Amino acid sequence: MLRKLRVDAGLTQVSVAATLGVPQSFVSKYESGERRLDVIELQHVARALGTDAAAIVQSLAQ
């Protein structure tokens, strides 16, 4: 879902990583399921994607 949000926003993994101040591999790993995000990280990622964590969690619950 986070990959789809990123692509729909027209962003690359590199640009999201730059916004977050992390390596591109961080974005790749959470998108592939190799890494999990904690709540604070999810908030930062959501902001970088132009949404909020509550909207992401709500869409997962449906």
N, C-alpha and C positions, 0 to 999 in steps of 0.2 A: 504494500500500500504506500509506503514512504517513497519507493521508487516511482510509482505512478504519479504521486503528488509532485515530485521533483520534475519529472518529464513534462507533466501538464503545465507546470509553471515555466517551462522553457529553460530550466537550469541544468547545468552539468554537475557531475560529482565534484569536479575541481572548484567550481564557483561556490557550491554549498560549503565545501571544506574551507575555502578561503574566508567565507563569512563567519564560520564557526571558529576559525583559528586552529584547525586540526588538519592532519594529513588526509589526502584523498582516500587512502586505504581505510580510514575510520568510516567514511560514508559507504564505501563498498562493502565493508564487513557488516554494518547494520542492515543494509539493503538486502544482502544475501542471506541474512539470518545467522551469520557466523558470530555476531556480537549482539548483545542485548543492550538496550538503552535504559538508563534509570530515568526517573521522573524529571529530574532537572535537565538531563541531556535531551529528553523528548521535548521539553519546553523550548530549548534553544533550537533544535532542529525544526520544530513546527514554525517558530518565528522566521527562520531562514527560508522556509518554504512558503511563507505568506499566509499561514493559518495559525491556529492555536492547538495546544495539546488536547483540550477538551473536545474539539471537533474531531480530532483523530481518534480518540478513545471512543467517542460516541459512534462513529462510523464503523468501528470494529465490533461494537456491541450489537449492531443490527444484523 
